[in-house]
């Protein structure tokens, strides 16, 4: 496992596969990742960038800046429930008048709260109070609708596009494929409580999924693989990196072009260790917290296989 980098004070980058030590890692909105001994029971809404800045300011003997004061006020409104999840904040102009400051300072404060996961911005609609982050454990093999439902939330999946493709250089690298290997791509948008939070493209090894185009692609692919093709779940490798939303991904997530997103690339294998597919997920950074319990993982004895085209 490797860990490196920092992204707008929110994310670190790490790569892992399901053959790890018995420890628990947490990656939250406030850039903290820790083992059980370092945990204090606080959530990403308890210890945040804003509060650390305030504490630093007090330690330095200075008064909180205007930006920090605005963050503290909005945080109290959110924490007390006066501003509830999904509620829209006043427009930036109205906030600048209410706090008697410039819109630049308001934007800075809102960006800080966004980094903390307390609010989110919807393109052309404004700022909203964010619902609690979902806890996402990539090592647990449950399909999207099931694990969202287990957290008392409502999930929805929409198919954006699907069709055949040849493996790109990136996919060849991730999946261990030869150039020009035929794949089948399925692009989907996933919503939680009616809010788009995830754009995912699934890249299936075409030779293993004949007539996949006629299948119900908005349903669970995990169940579809098992029921229609007899392909069960085995190990997986996972790469997590910060990225930027562009084009169709930005539109699907209702984000401004270039907004920060979290990219997860997962390569999946069946019970025998044979390649199945590659999922490329782009998450809104305010939607999830990644919590990986490696004790739940089974050792992987097979290595990724290179797939060659028949002559």
Secondary structure, 3 states (H helix, E strand, C coil): CEEEEEECCCEEEEEEECCCCCCEEEECCCCCCCCHHHCCCCCCCCCCHHHHHHHHHHHCCCCCCHHHHHHHHHHHHHHHCCCCCCCECCCHHHHHHHCCCCHHHHHHHHHHHHHCCCEEEECCCEEEECCCCEEECCCCCCCHHHHHHCCCCCEEEEEEEEEEEECCHHHHHHHCECCCCEEEEEEEEEEECCEEEEEEEEEEEHHHCCCHHHCCCCCCHHHHHHHHHCCCCCCEEEEEEEEECCHHHHHHCCCCCCCEEEEEEEEEECCCCCEEEEEEEEEECCCEEEEEEHHHCCCCCCCCCCECCCC
